[in-house]
Amino acid sequence: MLDVEEEPVLTAAKPEVDAVKEDRSSKWPVSPWIFLAVFAFSMLLAAGVLSYRWAGTKKAALPRQAENIVPSVLLSINDKREFLNDFLIIIKDNKGGDRVMVLDVALELDARRYPEFEPNLAAVRNIIYKTIEKKLANTLMRPEGRNLLKNEINAELAGLLGDGAVKAVYFTKCMVL
């Protein structure tokens, strides 16, 4: 008789364990912790980018608002303001085309000279209209041109009302269309 040894039962069960390992390895080729780490890193990166962009827009908005702040002007007791609104003036541009200027004007007047202003309101509006009508649209689009226009209006009004009657000319609305 030959002695034949049989393999232990444990080796027969080993292929089943390998089958289970093969199923797991085909389901997760990489550890699930790596997927979790990559997902967490992606979420943190996205949150960082969004917060940086949100904070960047908040910082950019502040200087724009600060540029538009105009210091207030104190009026003395002897000063009065008169508002002349709704000027629609057709002016020419460099090429000879027509443009429309929409304008509101505020005049700072000497209160002692105000009685001379009130009866001449139509003449004052006419002077402002005629002075602006002579200008080209391209010069009025620059701040220097508008400042020059204010000085010319002030000089013309001084001829009508007398020197010192109009202390300053302001444009409260000025658009060239």
Backbone as ProteinMPNN parsed JSONL, in Angstrom:
{"seq_chain_A": "MLDVEEEPVLTAAKPEVDAVKEDRSSKWPVSPWIFLAVFAFSMLLAAGVLSYRWAGTKKAALPRQAENIVPSVLLSINDKREFLNDFLIIIKDNKGGDRVMVLDVALELDARRYPEFEPNLAAVRNIIYKTIEKKLANTLMRPEGRNLLKNEINAELAGLLGDGAVKAVYFTKCMVL", "coords_chain_A": {"N_chain_A": [[0.789, -1.158, 0.0], [0.415, 2.114, -0.747], [1.243, 5.086, 0.729], [-0.77, 7.785, 0.641], [-0.973, 11.061, 0.895], [-3.346, 13.322, 1.854], [-4.332, 16.544, 1.043], [-4.572, 19.152, 3.441], [-7.673, 20.383, 4.72], [-7.746, 23.062, 4.907], [-6.287, 24.189, 2.807], [-7.978, 23.75, 0.728], [-9.964, 25.55, 1.219], [-8.735, 27.903, 0.761], [-8.795, 28.909, -1.974], [-11.351, 30.093, -1.993], [-11.051, 32.307, -0.323], [-9.232, 33.766, -1.83], [-10.899, 34.326, -3.977], [-12.682, 36.059, -2.794], [-10.925, 38.14, -2.162], [-10.205, 38.891, -4.745], [-12.636, 39.892, -5.667], [-12.91, 42.137, -4.031], [-10.637, 43.606, -4.773], [-11.195, 44.211, -7.448], [-13.338, 45.857, -7.084], [-12.439, 48.103, -5.519], [-9.755, 49.462, -6.62], [-7.937, 51.178, -5.523], [-7.204, 52.365, -2.297], [-10.012, 53.264, -0.285], [-9.624, 55.426, 1.37], [-7.867, 57.077, 0.095], [-9.416, 58.115, -1.973], [-11.234, 59.536, -0.403], [-9.49, 61.418, 0.755], [-8.628, 62.843, -1.53], [-11.066, 63.912, -2.371], [-11.732, 65.52, -0.145], [-9.581, 67.338, -0.216], [-10.117, 68.577, -2.687], [-12.552, 69.856, -2.138], [-11.78, 71.65, -0.125], [-9.98, 73.206, -1.588], [-11.707, 74.339, -3.51], [-13.391, 75.822, -1.808], [-11.513, 77.623, -0.789], [-10.741, 79.055, -3.118], [-13.185, 80.233, -3.856], [-13.71, 81.838, -1.579], [-11.528, 83.566, -1.706], [-12.021, 84.92, -4.116], [-14.466, 86.111, -3.462], [-13.701, 87.782, -1.345], [-11.933, 89.375, -2.744], [-13.596, 90.801, -4.509], [-14.988, 92.374, -2.718], [-12.983, 94.053, -1.727], [-12.287, 95.436, -4.034], [-14.513, 96.992, -4.541], [-14.545, 99.05, -2.678], [-12.569, 101.183, -3.257], [-13.744, 102.299, -5.564], [-16.117, 103.413, -4.633], [-15.056, 105.259, -2.873], [-13.834, 107.078, -4.554], [-15.917, 108.555, -5.613], [-16.8, 110.264, -3.678], [-17.606, 113.466, -2.793], [-16.33, 116.336, -1.346], [-18.163, 118.222, 1.037], [-19.504, 121.49, 0.668], [-19.431, 124.395, 2.493], [-21.874, 126.805, 3.046], [-22.029, 130.274, 3.416], [-23.815, 132.662, 5.464], [-24.546, 134.683, 3.823], [-24.896, 133.567, 1.346], [-26.649, 132.006, -1.364], [-28.309, 129.402, -3.06], [-29.261, 128.65, -6.351], [-31.118, 126.587, -8.429], [-31.051, 125.509, -11.68], [-32.648, 123.585, -13.785], [-32.941, 120.879, -16.218], [-31.821, 121.41, -18.845], [-31.633, 120.875, -22.245], [-29.552, 120.636, -24.758], [-28.554, 121.044, -28.059], [-25.532, 120.245, -29.458], [-22.54, 120.439, -31.428], [-20.246, 117.92, -32.673], [-16.769, 117.012, -33.301], [-16.823, 116.054, -35.914], [-18.923, 117.287, -37.096], [-21.386, 116.286, -36.567], [-24.521, 116.013, -34.785], [-24.984, 116.255, -31.292], [-26.451, 115.669, -28.084], [-26.722, 117.488, -25.142], [-27.392, 116.983, -21.809], [-28.242, 118.771, -19.026], [-27.998, 120.023, -15.722], [-27.871, 122.86, -13.711], [-26.364, 124.493, -10.958], [-26.292, 127.481, -9.24], [-24.268, 129.445, -7.214], [-25.109, 132.083, -5.347], [-24.743, 135.498, -4.29], [-26.455, 136.472, -1.493], [-27.245, 139.069, -0.982], [-27.328, 140.132, -3.484], [-29.304, 138.744, -4.699], [-31.945, 139.715, -5.29], [-31.539, 140.959, -7.778], [-31.196, 138.803, -9.411], [-33.54, 137.223, -9.618], [-35.627, 138.535, -11.28], [-34.349, 138.306, -13.719], [-34.265, 135.67, -14.578], [-35.0, 134.252, -16.936], [-33.244, 135.409, -18.777], [-30.829, 134.592, -17.673], [-30.973, 131.793, -18.004], [-30.968, 131.792, -20.788], [-28.393, 132.823, -21.348], [-26.792, 130.773, -20.328], [-27.583, 128.69, -22.022], [-26.823, 129.697, -24.61], [-24.038, 129.964, -24.248], [-23.175, 127.343, -23.877], [-23.989, 126.2, -26.255], [-22.171, 127.081, -28.155], [-19.939, 125.506, -27.818], [-17.916, 122.578, -28.555], [-18.786, 119.11, -28.541], [-16.814, 117.23, -27.895], [-14.953, 118.649, -26.371], [-16.409, 119.176, -24.099], [-16.639, 116.755, -22.892], [-14.451, 116.236, -21.393], [-13.009, 116.849, -18.139], [-11.529, 119.24, -17.915], [-12.545, 120.807, -19.962], [-15.187, 121.157, -19.081], [-14.748, 122.612, -16.735], [-13.672, 124.954, -17.816], [-15.916, 125.8, -19.203], [-17.648, 126.368, -17.053], [-16.333, 128.578, -15.96], [-16.607, 130.392, -18.098], [-19.398, 130.675, -18.216], [-19.829, 131.867, -15.735], [-18.454, 134.291, -16.14], [-20.017, 135.421, -18.198], [-22.471, 135.694, -16.885], [-21.725, 137.503, -14.958], [-21.508, 139.773, -16.496], [-24.203, 140.284, -16.97], [-25.487, 140.38, -14.408], [-23.737, 141.679, -12.788], [-20.5, 142.045, -11.201], [-19.535, 139.578, -8.836], [-22.093, 138.744, -8.174], [-22.713, 136.142, -8.931], [-21.178, 133.584, -7.399], [-20.177, 130.987, -7.8], [-20.379, 128.333, -10.218], [-22.02, 125.305, -10.668], [-22.279, 122.004, -12.002], [-24.839, 119.879, -11.667], [-25.861, 117.749, -12.977], [-24.568, 116.334, -15.828], [-24.458, 115.282, -18.998], [-23.38, 114.025, -22.085], [-24.833, 113.028, -24.932]], "CA_chain_A": [[0.0, 0.0, 0.0], [1.089, 3.397, -0.823], [0.659, 6.117, 1.575], [-1.107, 9.001, -0.096], [-1.387, 12.083, 1.835], [-4.328, 14.268, 1.324], [-4.079, 17.927, 1.446], [-5.479, 19.544, 4.507], [-8.912, 21.037, 4.335], [-7.491, 24.507, 4.864], [-5.856, 24.594, 1.476], [-9.121, 23.727, -0.168], [-10.743, 26.746, 1.486], [-7.94, 29.048, 0.345], [-9.281, 29.54, -3.189], [-12.508, 30.921, -1.722], [-10.539, 33.551, 0.208], [-8.68, 34.482, -2.983], [-12.024, 34.819, -4.76], [-13.207, 37.224, -2.091], [-9.938, 39.206, -2.352], [-10.289, 39.343, -6.125], [-13.826, 40.72, -5.786], [-12.622, 43.421, -3.396], [-9.653, 44.347, -5.556], [-11.822, 44.73, -8.655], [-14.262, 46.899, -6.67], [-11.649, 49.23, -5.063], [-8.347, 49.243, -6.973], [-7.161, 52.039, -4.652], [-7.812, 52.425, -0.975], [-11.07, 54.283, -0.212], [-9.119, 56.586, 2.099], [-7.24, 57.978, -0.881], [-10.523, 58.829, -2.593], [-11.736, 60.478, 0.577], [-8.505, 62.493, 0.887], [-8.677, 63.65, -2.752], [-12.335, 64.644, -2.339], [-11.619, 66.563, 0.881], [-8.663, 68.358, -0.735], [-10.822, 69.31, -3.75], [-13.544, 70.725, -1.513], [-11.06, 72.745, 0.531], [-9.448, 74.074, -2.635], [-12.832, 75.103, -4.073], [-13.809, 76.804, -0.8], [-10.479, 78.659, -0.741], [-10.827, 79.891, -4.32], [-14.403, 81.042, -3.774], [-13.569, 82.875, -0.558], [-10.565, 84.548, -2.215], [-12.702, 85.757, -5.114], [-15.476, 86.907, -2.762], [-12.991, 88.836, -0.615], [-11.343, 90.27, -3.746], [-14.616, 91.72, -5.028], [-15.31, 93.329, -1.665], [-11.913, 95.037, -1.656], [-12.292, 96.254, -5.247], [-15.649, 97.906, -4.534], [-14.316, 100.18, -1.788], [-11.961, 102.359, -3.881], [-14.664, 102.937, -6.502], [-17.032, 104.24, -3.863], [-14.31, 106.348, -2.265], [-13.522, 108.076, -5.573], [-17.098, 109.358, -5.92], [-17.156, 111.126, -2.553], [-17.297, 114.868, -3.04], [-16.389, 117.047, -0.067], [-19.263, 119.169, 1.118], [-19.13, 122.898, 0.637], [-20.198, 125.158, 3.462], [-22.399, 128.078, 2.58], [-22.109, 131.307, 4.451], [-25.159, 133.21, 5.645], [-24.813, 135.601, 2.713], [-24.924, 132.827, 0.086], [-27.905, 131.345, -1.715], [-28.163, 128.55, -4.251], [-30.382, 128.61, -7.28], [-30.975, 125.414, -9.284], [-31.641, 125.64, -13.007], [-32.634, 122.197, -14.246], [-33.551, 120.422, -17.468], [-31.299, 121.945, -20.089], [-31.38, 119.937, -23.342], [-28.897, 121.521, -25.713], [-27.947, 120.352, -29.195], [-24.191, 120.767, -29.736], [-21.842, 119.747, -32.52], [-19.001, 117.24, -32.338], [-15.666, 117.356, -34.215], [-17.135, 115.639, -37.276], [-20.067, 118.056, -37.568], [-22.631, 115.625, -36.19], [-25.245, 116.597, -33.663], [-24.997, 115.559, -30.007], [-27.364, 116.295, -27.135], [-26.184, 117.634, -23.8], [-28.401, 117.081, -20.758], [-27.503, 119.536, -18.027], [-28.621, 120.742, -14.602], [-26.888, 123.826, -13.222], [-26.611, 125.133, -9.669], [-25.535, 128.726, -9.132], [-24.088, 129.963, -5.862], [-25.339, 133.518, -5.491], [-24.647, 136.355, -3.117], [-27.835, 136.717, -1.056], [-27.54, 140.506, -1.079], [-27.558, 140.457, -4.899], [-30.336, 137.838, -5.208], [-33.07, 140.422, -5.928], [-31.215, 141.237, -9.18], [-31.209, 137.546, -10.15], [-34.878, 136.675, -9.81], [-36.335, 139.021, -12.476], [-33.571, 137.991, -14.918], [-34.112, 134.221, -14.66], [-35.052, 133.833, -18.344], [-31.996, 135.854, -19.41], [-29.758, 133.731, -17.154], [-31.078, 130.516, -18.72], [-30.572, 132.04, -22.174], [-26.931, 132.957, -21.371], [-26.225, 129.424, -20.157], [-27.863, 127.961, -23.259], [-25.999, 130.221, -25.704], [-22.626, 129.697, -23.967], [-22.919, 125.917, -24.102], [-24.253, 125.891, -27.656], [-20.979, 127.427, -28.935], [-18.871, 124.555, -27.546], [-17.934, 121.272, -29.202], [-19.1, 118.019, -27.608], [-15.59, 116.553, -27.449], [-14.302, 119.421, -25.307], [-17.23, 119.109, -22.892], [-16.541, 115.415, -22.309], [-13.286, 116.213, -20.491], [-13.21, 117.728, -16.974], [-10.953, 120.563, -18.165], [-13.502, 121.544, -20.793], [-16.33, 121.556, -18.259], [-14.304, 123.688, -15.84], [-13.579, 126.155, -18.643], [-17.299, 126.214, -19.467], [-18.16, 126.992, -15.823], [-15.739, 129.914, -15.866], [-17.215, 131.239, -19.129], [-20.77, 130.98, -17.792], [-19.704, 132.818, -14.637], [-18.077, 135.594, -16.721], [-21.174, 135.951, -18.928], [-23.478, 136.116, -15.903], [-21.218, 138.72, -14.312], [-21.873, 140.871, -17.391], [-25.625, 140.555, -16.841], [-25.907, 140.666, -13.031], [-22.712, 142.447, -12.092], [-19.432, 141.242, -10.591], [-19.77, 139.084, -7.488], [-23.457, 138.244, -7.966], [-22.598, 134.683, -9.026], [-19.891, 133.204, -6.824], [-19.703, 129.734, -8.389], [-21.287, 127.595, -11.088], [-21.864, 123.861, -10.498], [-23.102, 121.13, -12.834], [-25.316, 118.776, -10.851], [-26.009, 116.652, -13.926], [-23.954, 116.72, -17.097], [-24.292, 114.124, -19.873], [-23.349, 114.299, -23.518], [-25.359, 111.83, -25.612]], "C_chain_A": [[0.847, 1.245, 0.0], [0.399, 4.374, 0.1], [0.445, 7.379, 0.738], [-1.608, 10.005, 0.934], [-2.363, 13.034, 1.152], [-3.996, 15.661, 1.839], [-5.039, 18.306, 2.559], [-6.666, 20.337, 3.962], [-8.695, 22.541, 4.199], [-7.054, 24.966, 3.487], [-7.005, 24.597, 0.493], [-9.965, 24.988, 0.013], [-10.022, 28.001, 1.009], [-8.417, 29.679, -0.96], [-10.517, 30.407, -2.956], [-12.078, 32.283, -1.182], [-9.957, 34.382, -0.914], [-9.793, 35.057, -3.852], [-12.624, 36.061, -4.103], [-12.251, 38.403, -2.257], [-9.99, 39.753, -3.769], [-11.512, 40.246, -6.321], [-13.583, 42.093, -5.174], [-11.644, 44.24, -4.232], [-10.25, 44.875, -6.841], [-12.788, 45.85, -8.305], [-13.51, 48.165, -6.268], [-10.189, 49.0, -5.449], [-7.408, 50.073, -6.101], [-7.914, 52.122, -3.331], [-8.892, 53.516, -0.939], [-10.622, 55.528, 0.54], [-8.447, 57.584, 1.153], [-8.327, 58.783, -1.604], [-11.08, 59.894, -1.658], [-10.791, 61.665, 0.745], [-8.528, 63.41, -0.329], [-9.959, 64.491, -2.77], [-12.267, 65.786, -1.328], [-10.701, 67.69, 0.418], [-9.343, 69.206, -1.807], [-11.837, 70.276, -3.158], [-12.874, 71.904, -0.811], [-10.493, 73.725, -0.487], [-10.557, 74.94, -3.239], [-13.302, 76.172, -3.087], [-12.79, 77.937, -0.702], [-10.55, 79.598, -1.923], [-12.054, 80.788, -4.256], [-14.287, 82.135, -2.723], [-12.571, 83.944, -0.989], [-11.225, 85.483, -3.221], [-13.75, 86.636, -4.461], [-14.812, 88.052, -2.017], [-12.373, 89.833, -1.586], [-12.357, 91.24, -4.312], [-15.007, 92.736, -3.978], [-14.248, 94.417, -1.577], [-11.928, 95.956, -2.865], [-13.423, 97.275, -5.223], [-15.38, 99.141, -3.679], [-13.641, 101.369, -2.477], [-12.897, 103.053, -4.864], [-15.638, 103.846, -5.77], [-16.306, 105.441, -3.282], [-13.986, 107.44, -3.28], [-14.692, 109.03, -5.795], [-17.508, 110.275, -4.78], [-16.686, 112.545, -2.845], [-17.363, 115.585, -1.698], [-17.503, 118.083, -0.081], [-18.715, 120.59, 1.183], [-20.021, 123.629, 1.627], [-20.633, 126.492, 2.858], [-22.4, 129.072, 3.734], [-23.54, 131.831, 4.511], [-25.537, 134.081, 4.445], [-24.848, 134.891, 1.36], [-26.276, 132.147, -0.108], [-27.643, 130.518, -2.962], [-29.446, 128.594, -5.067], [-30.124, 127.452, -8.246], [-31.746, 125.642, -10.581], [-31.528, 124.267, -13.668], [-33.179, 122.063, -15.653], [-33.115, 121.207, -18.703], [-31.088, 120.784, -21.05], [-30.853, 120.773, -24.498], [-28.271, 120.682, -26.815], [-26.612, 121.037, -29.489], [-23.564, 119.918, -30.826], [-20.634, 119.002, -31.973], [-17.946, 117.599, -33.385], [-15.982, 117.042, -35.669], [-18.336, 116.372, -37.852], [-21.398, 117.408, -37.248], [-23.254, 116.287, -34.976], [-25.163, 115.672, -32.447], [-25.958, 116.315, -29.103], [-26.686, 116.329, -25.773], [-27.346, 117.837, -22.842], [-27.686, 117.685, -19.561], [-28.438, 120.107, -16.972], [-27.532, 121.612, -13.995], [-27.334, 124.343, -11.857], [-25.714, 126.358, -9.602], [-25.462, 129.133, -7.665], [-24.104, 131.484, -5.974], [-25.073, 134.231, -4.18], [-26.073, 136.742, -2.736], [-28.212, 138.185, -1.155], [-27.854, 140.908, -2.51], [-28.673, 139.607, -5.505], [-31.531, 138.59, -5.817], [-32.799, 140.793, -7.382], [-31.337, 139.975, -10.033], [-32.624, 137.122, -10.537], [-35.615, 137.233, -11.036], [-35.622, 138.661, -13.786], [-33.398, 136.486, -15.128], [-34.128, 133.724, -16.107], [-33.773, 134.234, -19.074], [-30.812, 134.993, -18.931], [-29.782, 132.386, -17.86], [-30.635, 130.668, -20.167], [-29.048, 132.154, -22.288], [-26.277, 131.585, -21.237], [-26.403, 128.617, -21.434], [-26.938, 128.409, -24.389], [-24.511, 129.921, -25.491], [-22.291, 128.236, -24.248], [-23.061, 125.557, -25.569], [-23.037, 126.163, -28.547], [-19.872, 126.382, -28.826], [-19.031, 123.286, -28.37], [-18.123, 120.185, -28.149], [-17.836, 117.368, -27.058], [-14.872, 117.326, -26.35], [-15.089, 119.337, -24.0], [-17.209, 117.733, -22.236], [-15.371, 115.304, -21.34], [-13.542, 117.163, -19.315], [-12.646, 119.131, -17.19], [-11.903, 121.422, -18.986], [-14.716, 122.007, -20.007], [-15.959, 122.662, -17.282], [-14.182, 125.007, -16.589], [-14.982, 126.694, -18.944], [-17.913, 126.885, -18.242], [-17.618, 128.411, -15.678], [-16.35, 130.866, -16.893], [-18.65, 131.619, -18.757], [-20.745, 132.015, -16.674], [-19.362, 134.208, -15.164], [-19.262, 136.221, -17.453], [-22.255, 136.445, -17.962], [-23.03, 137.358, -15.138], [-21.521, 139.934, -15.175], [-23.334, 141.253, -17.262], [-25.992, 141.055, -15.439], [-24.92, 141.531, -12.258], [-21.7, 141.511, -11.434], [-19.807, 140.847, -9.18], [-21.176, 138.577, -7.233], [-23.474, 136.717, -7.996], [-21.215, 134.314, -8.525], [-19.324, 131.952, -7.469], [-20.804, 129.111, -9.229], [-20.975, 126.111, -10.902], [-22.755, 123.143, -11.499], [-23.546, 119.963, -11.952], [-25.612, 117.544, -11.701], [-25.449, 117.137, -15.245], [-23.702, 115.462, -17.919], [-24.29, 114.593, -21.305], [-23.742, 112.986, -24.211], [-25.156, 111.923, -27.101]], "O_chain_A": [[1.863, 1.353, 0.687], [-0.824, 4.451, 0.211], [1.394, 7.951, 0.202], [-2.538, 9.767, 1.704], [-2.173, 13.46, 0.013], [-3.455, 15.859, 2.927], [-6.175, 17.835, 2.606], [-6.618, 20.882, 2.859], [-9.404, 23.206, 3.443], [-7.437, 26.054, 3.054], [-7.004, 25.365, -0.469], [-10.61, 25.443, -0.931], [-10.645, 29.053, 0.868], [-8.443, 30.907, -1.047], [-10.705, 31.386, -3.678], [-12.668, 33.303, -1.537], [-10.166, 35.595, -0.95], [-9.652, 36.15, -4.401], [-13.025, 37.001, -4.789], [-12.691, 39.534, -2.466], [-9.835, 40.957, -3.973], [-11.446, 41.24, -7.044], [-14.002, 43.105, -5.736], [-11.818, 45.45, -4.377], [-9.825, 45.937, -7.296], [-13.042, 46.717, -9.14], [-13.937, 49.249, -6.667], [-9.448, 48.395, -4.675], [-6.234, 49.734, -5.946], [-9.133, 51.962, -3.288], [-8.696, 54.588, -1.511], [-11.206, 56.595, 0.35], [-8.464, 58.791, 1.397], [-8.175, 59.986, -1.819], [-11.363, 61.017, -2.077], [-11.246, 62.803, 0.864], [-8.454, 64.63, -0.181], [-9.924, 65.661, -3.149], [-12.7, 66.9, -1.623], [-11.003, 68.864, 0.631], [-9.166, 70.424, -1.835], [-11.965, 71.404, -3.634], [-13.356, 73.033, -0.899], [-10.523, 74.937, -0.271], [-10.364, 76.137, -3.452], [-13.579, 77.304, -3.486], [-13.174, 79.097, -0.547], [-10.433, 80.812, -1.757], [-11.972, 81.976, -4.569], [-14.73, 83.259, -2.96], [-12.753, 85.118, -0.665], [-11.014, 86.695, -3.183], [-13.917, 87.791, -4.854], [-15.305, 89.18, -2.052], [-12.297, 91.022, -1.279], [-12.02, 92.395, -4.572], [-15.332, 93.872, -4.325], [-14.578, 95.584, -1.372], [-11.613, 97.139, -2.74], [-13.296, 98.334, -5.838], [-15.955, 100.196, -3.949], [-14.107, 102.494, -2.296], [-12.853, 104.277, -4.989], [-15.946, 104.938, -6.247], [-16.876, 106.529, -3.204], [-13.875, 108.609, -2.91], [-14.481, 110.195, -6.132], [-18.49, 111.005, -4.915], [-15.508, 112.781, -3.111], [-18.356, 115.455, -0.981], [-17.748, 118.737, -1.095], [-17.619, 120.84, 1.685], [-21.243, 123.484, 1.59], [-19.839, 127.202, 2.241], [-22.732, 128.737, 4.871], [-24.374, 131.465, 3.683], [-26.713, 134.197, 4.099], [-24.832, 135.556, 0.323], [-26.949, 131.769, 0.852], [-26.843, 130.901, -3.816], [-30.554, 128.578, -4.531], [-29.038, 127.347, -8.816], [-32.942, 125.93, -10.566], [-30.441, 123.845, -14.061], [-33.785, 122.981, -16.205], [-33.949, 121.618, -19.509], [-30.429, 119.806, -20.698], [-31.597, 121.518, -25.136], [-27.547, 119.725, -26.543], [-26.56, 122.242, -29.737], [-24.016, 118.807, -31.103], [-20.063, 119.385, -30.952], [-18.213, 118.414, -34.268], [-15.459, 117.7, -36.568], [-18.73, 116.106, -38.987], [-22.443, 117.937, -37.626], [-22.597, 117.023, -34.24], [-25.262, 114.452, -32.575], [-26.242, 117.488, -29.345], [-26.144, 115.325, -25.311], [-28.174, 118.73, -23.022], [-26.651, 117.178, -19.127], [-29.521, 120.605, -17.28], [-26.406, 121.159, -13.789], [-28.516, 124.597, -11.628], [-24.517, 126.277, -9.875], [-26.474, 129.159, -6.966], [-23.238, 132.088, -6.606], [-25.167, 133.644, -3.103], [-26.815, 137.278, -3.559], [-29.376, 138.512, -1.386], [-28.554, 141.894, -2.744], [-28.963, 139.73, -6.695], [-32.084, 138.111, -6.807], [-33.747, 140.931, -8.156], [-31.557, 140.063, -11.241], [-32.862, 136.707, -11.672], [-36.191, 136.443, -11.783], [-36.237, 138.708, -14.851], [-32.455, 136.073, -15.804], [-33.334, 132.852, -16.461], [-33.272, 133.474, -19.904], [-29.901, 134.705, -19.707], [-28.737, 131.884, -18.273], [-29.995, 129.771, -20.717], [-28.469, 131.629, -23.239], [-25.322, 131.275, -21.949], [-25.477, 127.936, -21.877], [-26.332, 127.57, -25.055], [-23.796, 129.652, -26.457], [-21.233, 127.935, -24.799], [-22.333, 124.702, -26.074], [-22.893, 125.531, -29.594], [-18.959, 126.367, -29.652], [-20.127, 122.956, -28.825], [-17.677, 120.323, -27.01], [-17.79, 116.994, -25.886], [-14.244, 116.719, -25.483], [-14.509, 119.417, -22.918], [-17.717, 117.574, -21.126], [-15.314, 114.365, -20.546], [-14.222, 118.177, -19.48], [-13.217, 120.107, -16.704], [-12.047, 122.619, -18.735], [-15.222, 123.107, -20.227], [-16.765, 123.556, -17.025], [-14.546, 126.058, -16.062], [-15.2, 127.906, -18.937], [-18.629, 127.877, -18.381], [-18.353, 129.331, -15.319], [-16.586, 132.034, -16.583], [-19.065, 132.759, -18.964], [-21.556, 132.941, -16.669], [-19.916, 135.201, -14.691], [-19.489, 137.426, -17.341], [-22.875, 137.484, -18.192], [-23.857, 138.169, -14.72], [-21.767, 141.018, -14.647], [-23.681, 142.422, -17.426], [-26.721, 142.038, -15.299], [-25.246, 142.053, -11.192], [-21.995, 140.35, -11.15], [-20.329, 141.657, -8.413], [-21.435, 138.025, -6.164], [-24.157, 136.078, -7.196], [-20.206, 134.674, -9.131], [-18.113, 131.858, -7.669], [-21.992, 129.326, -8.991], [-19.816, 125.702, -10.967], [-23.851, 123.609, -11.811], [-22.72, 119.15, -11.536], [-25.613, 116.422, -11.194], [-25.804, 118.212, -15.727], [-22.83, 114.663, -17.578], [-25.088, 115.443, -21.699], [-23.057, 111.972, -24.081], [-25.534, 111.009, -27.834]]}, "name": "protein", "num_of_chains": 1, "seq": "MLDVEEEPVLTAAKPEVDAVKEDRSSKWPVSPWIFLAVFAFSMLLAAGVLSYRWAGTKKAALPRQAENIVPSVLLSINDKREFLNDFLIIIKDNKGGDRVMVLDVALELDARRYPEFEPNLAAVRNIIYKTIEKKLANTLMRPEGRNLLKNEINAELAGLLGDGAVKAVYFTKCMVL"}
